[in-house]
């Protein structure tokens, strides 16, 4: 595989609503656009050989902004979409506590595999991520690949590559518009950078 630049999308228009947004396609807000431009400047000197994003516009637009000036196409895959929260999609935690108290208890107690009624399980998301990782096998060790996606799939990409139990996925925190770097080798992977947001500072 290659050197992987893992980027979480920028802030969205509904960020302040503090709701569970997964499969819903939400656009970036002005702050999110500015964050993407900071990432563009941060990665301007990188020779990016391939770009992968989820199908959701917040990831696609972040990627489009970053690679302005790079002669590379974007390939979007549903495997990189955020977790489908099912019936609780778009709800606040208070609303979940009222409508789905068992799920709320799982979330409060950090159950590593919460059950989202009508949605996906962690195993479902991980199966998608593992399928996506197979697509990266065609890239050589000297290539740099940009992956712009969401917290859930990016956490599992890191977990799978480093051999970390996926039940620990919630212990990996990724800020909006953050950059993480993983270098992959036949012997395994090395985490070079995690959740860096220094490019967002004034």
N, C-alpha and C positions, 0 to 999 in steps of 0.2 A: 504494500500500500504506500501511501504518501504522507506528506506533512499536511495536517488538517488544521485549518483555521475555522474554529467553531464560534459562530456569532448568534446571539439571541436578538431577535428583532427589536426595533425601537418602541417607544411608548405609543399607545393607541388612543383613539378618541374616547374610549370608554374606560380608560385606565383608572380614573378616580372613582368609578362606580364600585370598585372593590367586589367584583362579581366573578364567578367561575366561568371564564370564557375559554373554550377549547376549540371545538370545531367551527364556531361562529366566525365568519369572515369579517373582521373589523379593520378599518383603515388606520394608518398612522395619523397622529395629530401633528401639529407644527413642531412640537418638541421632538417627536419621533423622527421627523425629517431631519431636524438639526443633528440629532444623535447619529443618524445614518451618514450624514455629511462628515461628521467628526471621524467616524470609522473609515470613510473614504480617504480622508487625509492621512489617517494612521496607516492605512494599508497601501498607500499610493506607490510605494517603492517595491511592493511585492510583485513577483512574477506569478500571477494566478493562472493555473492551467485549466481548471474546471470549476464550475459553480453549480451547487445543488441547493434547492430550497424546497420548502413545503409548497402546497398548492394555495395557501392562504396569502392574501395580498399584503398583510403586514410583514411577512417574511420576504415576499417577492420584491416589494418596493424597497425594502432595506437593502437587498442584494443589488438591485438595479442601481441604486444610489452609490453603493460601495464600488462597483466595478466600472463606473463612468471613467472612460479613458483607457480601459482594458479591452483588448480585442478577444473577448471570450463570451460564449453563449451561456444562458441560464437554463438549467434543466430542473423542472419541478416535479416532485413526487408526493403522492398521498402518504407514503410511508413516513414522511417527515412531518406530517400534520400533528398538531397538538392532540392530547388525549380527548376523546369524546366523553364529556361529562353526562351525557344522557339527559335524564329528567331534571337534573339540577343545573344544566347549562344555563348560564345567565343569572343564577340566583346568588344572593349574598349568603354568608355563613349563617346569619340570623334566620333567614328564610329556610335554609337547609335544616337548621335545628328544629324548626317548627314542623316542616313537612316530612323530613326524613331523619328523625332523631338518632336512629342506629348508625347512619352514615356520619352524622355530626360527631357522635362519640368515637367512631373509628378515626376521624380526622384529628380530634383533640388528643387522642391517645397515640398518635403517630403510627397507626396501623400501617405497615409497609405496603399492604395490598388492599386498599379500601375498595369497597364494592359500589360502583356508581350505577344505580338502577337505570336500565335502559341504555347504558353507555358501554364503554370499554373497561376492561380490567388491565392491571399492570402487565399481565402476561400477554394480552392482546397487543398493547403498545410495544412491548419488547419484541414480539414476533415481527412487527412491522419494521422496527429498528434493525433487527438482525438481517432481515431481507434486504434492507437498504445497504447495510455494510458489505454485502456480497457484491454490490455494484462498484465498490471502491477497489476491489481486488485487481481491476484492470489497470489501475494507476501505478506508475513506477515510483521508487523511493525518492527520486529527484523532483517529483512533481509536487506542486502546492495546490491544495483543493480547498475552496471556500464553501462552507456549509452554513446556511442561514436558516434557522428554524426556531423552535420554541423550547421552553425550559424542560418539559417532559422528555421529548426525544433526545435532546442534547445531553441531558443527564445520563440517559441510558446508553448513548453512544460512548460516553466517557467510561461508564461502568463496564460495558462489554469489552472495550479495548484494553482496559487496565485489569480485567479479571476481578472486578469488585462485585460482590453479591448484589444483585439488582434490588434486593430488599433494603439496601442502604441508599437508594436513589434520592430520597428526600434530604439526605445529609449533604448533598452537593448543591450549593446555592449559586444560581446564575442570575445576575442583574440584567435588566433591560439594556440592550446595546452593549453587552459585555463581550469581551474577546477571550477565548481559551485556545490553547494550541496543544495539539497532540501529534507527536512524531511516531510513525509506525515503522516497525522493522520485522523481518522474518521471526526474530526471537520474541517479539512482543511490542509493547508501546510504552512511550515515555510522555508523561504530562509535563510540558514545558511551561505552561502558563494557565492559570485558572481564574476566571471571573475578573479579568482586568478591565477597569473602567477609567484608567488614567487619561485617556483621550477625551473624556467628557468634562474634565476639569477646566476652568477658565485659564 
